[in-house]
Amino acid sequence: MTEPVRSEVSLSRLDPAAVLRARRRLQAAEAPSWLHQEVARRMAERLPMIRLKPAQVLDWSLDAGAPAEALLSAYPQATVRQVRTEPAAAASSWWRRWQEARSRIQAVVPDTVPAASAGLVWSNMALHFENDPPAVLAAWRRALQPDGFVMFSTLGPGSLAELRALYEAAGWGPAHVPFVDMHDLGDMMVQAGLADPVTDQETLTLTYGSAEQLLAELHGWGGNFSPARHPGLRTRRWRERLLQAWRERADAQGRIALTLELVYGHAFQAPDRGPAVSTETAVDLATMRRMLRAPSPRH
């Protein structure tokens, strides 16, 4: 068995301005992404594995979509707070309409989340929007109660292989930012102070009846946040070249395939570690001489 290719995590791997534009676009959409809602449903199917029944749920999905109905059904007595980048900006969006129909949902921004306040931190399809995943995992841990747990979903590096191949063949630079490998995410959870981390993945192959439909889907999921992407606006001629390249990848039935790797993870709140114990002991020269002159202890 070959070792998985580990992803490189850099604090400059995402363009913050591009991420902000995508989040605002998701917030202002007429409806949440069907993909994000489907992944939330699949993630909620894993909740019965955890016997804990949190009274406070913190939905840290940001602008990826409303909490899954299955999540609300699993914990009917829980108070659900949803972390959003700009709650006020959602006043006329689908999310505001959705929230008003469910009095249990409250909105907060990341900086106002109290420490040790959540029994469950739930994050659906949001971690690949983050420039610093280890810092986000640490924030999740701070938000957890002593007996709380984290459950998340995100995209893995097996996603969008067809898009990468198309860009590489045309010499168009990076098609998207690198996605973090699930093994690296497991390591990050441990480093953040979370206990018993578990990660797994599944692969979805989506098919589209037209290149236009595929591009609209990609746009609805986010966009290209790579700082190394083409710096200016693309032309209509370039867009037609892109559409034609997708059409050339269609099968005999005219269907175009796109692969997604979905990564799921969960972990528990770990007790605070005690002070670090040094693996080295410093002894000054005078003390060392006295130790050498002292008689050996009896055995």
N, C-alpha and C positions, 0 to 999 in steps of 0.2 A: 504494500500500500504506500502510495507516495504521500509526502507531507503536503498539506494544503498551502497554497500561496498566501502568505500573510500580507495584509494591506499596510501601507505606510500612512500614519496619521500625522498630519502636519497642521499647525495652527493657521496656516495660510492656504489650506486646501479648498476653501470656499470663498467666494466673493460676497461679503456681507450685504452689499447693496442689491445684488441679484437675488439673494435669499429673501431680503425684506420685500422686494417687489413681488416675488412669487407668493409669499405668505399673504400679502394684501390682496393679491389676485384670488387666492383660494378663499379668503374671507369674504370677498365681494361676489363670489360665484352664485349663480341662481340655485345651485344644489351642490351638496358635497360630492366628492369623487366617489363613483361606485366602487372603484378598487379599494380605496381607503375604508369604505364601509364593509366591504367583503372581508378584508383582512381583519378588521375589528371583530366581525362575527366569528371568524376562525380562531382568533385569539381568545375570545370569550368562551369557546368550547373547552379551553384548557383550565378554566377556573375551578371546575370540580376537583381537580388534582390537589388544590390547596384547601385544607379544612378550615382555615381562618375565615372569620366572617367580619370584615372591617365595617366599622360604623362611619368612618370618614374615608371617602375615595377622592384622590387627587388625579384628575385626568390631565396629564402633561402631554397631550397630543398637539398642543398649540393650535394651529389652524388647519390641521389635516382632516378634521371632520367631527361630527357630533359623537358623544359616547355611544357605544353599541347598545342597542336595546337589550341584548343578552346580558350586558354588564349590569344595567339597571335592574333587570329581572333577577339576577343572581343575588343582589343585595338590596331587596326592596325597602329596607329600613335605613339604608345608608344615606348620608348627605354627600352629594357629589359636587365638587368644585372643579371647574375647568380652567386651566392655565392658558391664557391667551396673550398674544404679543401686544395687542391694543384693543381691549374690550370695547371701548367706546366706538371704535371704527366699525364694529359689527352690528350697529343699531338697525340698519336696514337690510341686513343680509339674511340668508336662510338660517344662520345659526341663531340670530336673535328671535326669529319666529319660532324656531324649534325650542329654544330655551323658555320662551313665554308659555309654551304649552306644558312645561314640566317644572313645577315650582321647586323641585329638589335641586335644580342646577344653579350654581352660583359661578360667577366669573372672577378670576383674580389674575394679576400679572406676576411673572416669576419672582420679582424682588419683594413681593409682599407675602410670599408663602411662609407661614410660621414653621419653625423647627418642630420636629416630633409631633406633627399634627395629623398625619395620614396613616391609616391602616393599610392602604393600598395606593401605590403610585402606578398608574396605568398610562402607558405611552404607546399610541398607535401611529406607525408610519411617520415618525417625527425625528428620530435620531439621525437620519441621513441628511437632515436640514441643519445639523449642528456643526459648527467649526471645531468645537472642543468636546468631543464625547466624554472623555474622562471627567471633565468639570461638570457636565450635566449629570453623569452618574453620581458624582459626589453630592450634587444638589438634591438628587432624589433620596439619597441616604439620609441627608440632614432633615428632609421633610418627613421621614418615616418615624412612626412610633416604635417603641422597643420591640414589639412583636409584629411589626409590619412587613410587607413584602412588595417587590417591584415586579411588574409584568410589562413587557414591551414587544413591539414588532418593528422591523426596519427592512431596508433592502440590503441584500448581500452582494458580493463582487461578481456573482454569476449573472446578475441582472444586465439586461440591455446589450448582450453580446452582439446581436445583429446590428444594433445602432453603432457600436464601436467599430465593427468590421466595415460598415459602410463609410464612416468618417475616415478610417485609416486608408481605405482604397482610394478615396478622393483626395487625401492629403489635407483634410480640413481641421486638423488639430484635435484636441480632446473633445469627445462627444458629451461627456459629463464628468463630474468629480468621481474619484475613487470611492467605492463603498467599503465599509469596514468588515473584515472577515469575522465570522461568528466566534472563532477561537480567540481572536484579539479582544472581542467584546467580553468574553469570559474572563480574560486576564484583567481587563479594565474594571470589571465588577469587583474582583478581589481587591485590586489596588484602591478602589473607592471605599472599601470597608464593608462590602456586602458579602453575605455568607451563602454557601451552598449554591453557587450559580449553575444554572442549567441553560444551555443554548441548543437549538436544533433548527433545521431549515426544511423548506419544501420548495419545489420548482413548479412554477406555473408557465404554461405555454399559451399565450393569447394569440388569436388569429383575427385579422381584420379584412373586411371586404374591399377596402380602398386605402390608398396611401394617405389621402386627405383625412380619413377617419383615424388612422394611426397617429398622424401628427397632432391632431386635435387632442387625442388622449394624452400624449406625451406632454403637451402644453398644460393640460389640466392637472397633471400630477406634480408639476413644479417647473423644471426647466434646467438649463445648463448653468451651474453655479461656478464652473471652473474659472479661476483668475486667468488661465492661459487660453480661454476661448477667443474666438474672433472679436476684436475690440470694438468694431463698429456695427452699424445696422446692416443686415443682409438685404440683398436686392430681390426683386421678384424673379429675376432670371435665376439667381442662386436657388430660390425656393423651388422653382420648377425642376432644376437639376436634382434637388433632393427628392422631390416626389417621383421623378422618373427613376432614380436609383432604387427607391423602394418598390416601384412597380416591377422592376427587373428581378426582384427577389421573390415575386409571387409564385405560388405553385401552379399546377395545371388547372386548378379550380379558381385561380385568381385570388387566393387567400395569402395574406402576408403574415408571417409568424414573428412573435416577439416574446423573448424569454425573460422571466422575472425570478430571482431567487429571494424568497421571503425568509427572513431570520426571526426567530422567536427566542425570547429569553425571560427567565425569572430568577429572582434571588431574594434572600431574606435580610432583614436588619441584623447586623452583627454588633455585639457589645463593643464599646470603645476599647481600643487597645491600651494597655498600660504604657508607661514610658519606655522608649526603646532602650534595649540593653546593648551596650557596645561590645563588639567582638574583640576589641583590643583594650589592654590596660596599660596606661602610661606610668612608668616608674622612673623617678629622677635618679641621677647617677649616685648621689650620696646614699639613698635608700638601698640601691642595688648593692653597694659595697658592704653596708651593714648586713644585708641578707647573706652575702657570700661568706662573711666572717662568722656568722652565727653558727653554733653547732647544729648538726642534723637532728631532727626530732627522733625520739625512740619509736620503734615499731612494736 
